Amino acid sequence: SAPRPPTPTSGSASLIFNFGGPGGSGVATLPALAGTYKQLRTRYDLVSFDPRGVGRSKGVHCLGDRQLDAYYAADATPDDSAEVKSLVRRVKGYAAGCEKRSGAVLPYVGTTNAARDMEVMRRVLGDRKLYYFGVSYGTELGGVYAHLYPKKVGRALFDGVVDPTQNPEQGALGQAKGFQLALGDYLKGCRGTAAAGCPTQAQIQALLKRLDRHPVAGSGNRKLTQSLADGGIAQSLYSRDFWPYLTQGIAGARQGDGGILLALGDAMNGRDENGDYSTLQSSLTAVTCADFKQRYTLADIRRKLPTFRKASPVFGDFMAWSLTQCTDWPVRGAWTTPDVSAHGAAPILVVGNTGDPATPYAGARKMADELGPGVGVQLTYKGEGHGAYDSGSGCVRKAVNAYLLNGRVPENGKVCT
């Protein structure tokens, strides 16, 4: 039988959360989601934090809010040499803005430093071991912590799991496939409900093509562009709860009203209703570029475009061109891929969704394997959305709570529906 993870000593231990990104603010997110984790509070004090370069921890700033409006609205999938030059100019300007406004912190925002900071937090909180709940990128951060401090791992849950064996190109291609799969699930689910206005993929592609040339009215003086619409569609695939808004948003945009898709795109980019941006996307770029060594050229991307388009007719171009984000970054990256091997650590529960768009299911198996024999324990949820604990699956929640609250490790390979 699997070894039993350590039990918190007298009183409550702290359960440290990282909600992903990289770039998500734990300080802002945990209070908003505290009700989701009510049962966990019977044993733990729930704690989260803003990692280096995020939110209140010297959050990375690159451009002003109105500059960011223009940046995110601009064409992210160039079709000719003039559009390529425009994209290159914008990416260079963004990187220069990050260096000008946040250059002092850029060398220090990588995942290894964040993992070391979690070890400091564990000691300050007075816990003998680290008890951890990592979502999305938080699973990569947790894996790096387990590699650096295997004997300090108490109980750790990884939910919505990053594949630690993938470089940025492989990760972007995996996401292209994942979002395409999730779009198919949405289209099938919409038809199954007999809801009015369910689009086809062909209609979505036609809409995006039309928006490339002719943006439609959004809200206020803003227009819904192709880039903002694609971001809005992607945002809607993170949870089934967003599906009705996606249906309404696509129907509206096809009739010339881009308000709903624009609001969804704003959520993806960290823009609130007042037009203020969080550090979500700038921090994501800063951490990614501090972590990974790869710097992709225009020739690289042109060569890879057919593969990305084959993987996803809707999202392929966007994912391929997103690889330019680190091309002109002022800081060198640390690794090719992260090392998450954690020999000697207590069992870590790794939960993957078969329909996850952002962290495709295969990543959960890779993470469990890379953590090492007896360490990575995989739980599969057959469902849609990003992350499983809050998916509505009683099976997943029961297994996770039994592990975190009582140290009961499920059988490796357990499947929930």
C-alpha positions, 0 to 999 in steps of 0.5 A, a space after each residue: 500500500 502507498 505510504 501515508 502522507 504526514 498528518 499535521 501536528 497539533 492544531 491547524 496546519 496551513 494549506 498554501 494555495 497557488 491558483 495558477 497563471 503564472 500571474 494569478 493573484 492568490 491574495 485576491 483569489 482565495 477570499 473570492 473562492 473560500 466557500 469552495 474550500 469550506 471542508 478543508 478549513 476543518 483541518 487547515 488554515 487556508 493561505 495564499 500569496 502573490 508570487 514574485 512579480 505578481 499583484 502586490 508582490 512587485 507585480 510586473 507592469 509593462 504598459 499603461 492601461 490605454 496602451 494595453 487596450 490597443 496591444 490586446 486589440 491588435 492583430 495577433 495572427 499576421 497574414 502578410 509582411 506588413 502585419 508581421 512587422 507590426 506584430 514584431 514592433 508591438 512585441 519589442 515595445 511590450 518587452 521594452 516597456 516591461 524592462 523600463 517599468 519593472 526591470 529590477 524584478 524581472 531576473 528574479 520572478 522565475 518559478 525556482 525562486 517562487 518555490 524557495 519563497 514557499 519554503 520560507 513561508 512554511 518555516 514562518 508559518 511554523 509547519 513541519 511539512 508543506 501542505 499545498 493545493 496547486 492549480 494549473 501553473 501551481 502544479 508546476 510550482 508545486 513540482 519544482 518545490 517537491 524537487 527542491 525539498 522532497 522531504 518537506 512535502 506533507 500533502 500536496 494536491 495538483 489539479 489541472 496539471 501542467 506537463 513538465 516535460 514540454 517546452 514552450 512550443 510543445 506546451 502551446 501546441 498542446 493548448 491548441 489541441 486542448 482548446 480545440 477539443 474543448 470547443 468540440 465539447 462545447 459545440 456538442 453540448 450546446 446542440 445537446 441542450 437544443 438551445 437557440 443559437 448554437 453555432 457551428 465551428 464553420 460559423 465561428 471560423 467565418 466570424 473570426 475571419 470577418 473580424 480580422 478585417 472588420 471589427 464590430 461594436 463592442 462597448 463604449 468606444 471599443 471594438 471587438 477585434 479578431 484577437 479579442 474575440 479569440 481570447 473571449 472564446 478561449 476564456 469561455 472554454 475554461 468552465 461549462 458555466 461560461 458556455 451559455 455566455 459563449 453562445 450568446 456572445 457568438 450570436 451577438 457578434 455575428 449580428 454586429 454586437 460584440 459586447 459579450 465576447 469583448 467582456 469575455 476577452 477582457 477577463 482573459 486579459 485581466 481587464 476589469 469593467 473600469 478599464 484597469 488591468 491586473 498584472 495577470 498577463 504581464 506577470 505570465 510573460 515575465 515568469 514564462 520568459 524567466 523560466 524557459 531558455 527558448 527564444 523563437 524567431 519568425 522563421 521558427 514560427 512560420 515553419 511551425 504554423 502548418 502543424 499548429 493549424 492542423 492541431 486547431 483551425 480556430 486557435 492554432 495561429 494564435 498559439 503559434 504566434 504567441 511564441 514571440 512573447 519571449 523573443 526580445 525579452 531582456 532576461 535569459 531563461 533558466 531551463 529547457 524544461 523544469 525538473 520535478 523529480 521528487 524521490 523520497 517525497 510523500 505521495 502527491 495527488 495529481 488530478 487531470 481532466 480528460 476535457 481540460 483545454 488549458 492543461 491537457 489531460 496527458 500532462 497529468 500522467 507525465 507529471 505523475 511519472 516525472 515526480 517518481 515511483 510512489 510519489 505521483 498518484 494519478 486521479 482521472 476526472 472524465 469531464 470538461 473544464 480546467 481543474 477538477 476539484 470545483 467541477 461538481 464531481 462528488 467523486 473527485 471532491 470526496 477523494 481529494 478531501 480524504 487525501 488532504 484531510 485524512 491522508 488517505 491516498 486513492 489507488 493510483 489510476 482511479 477514475 471519476 466521472 
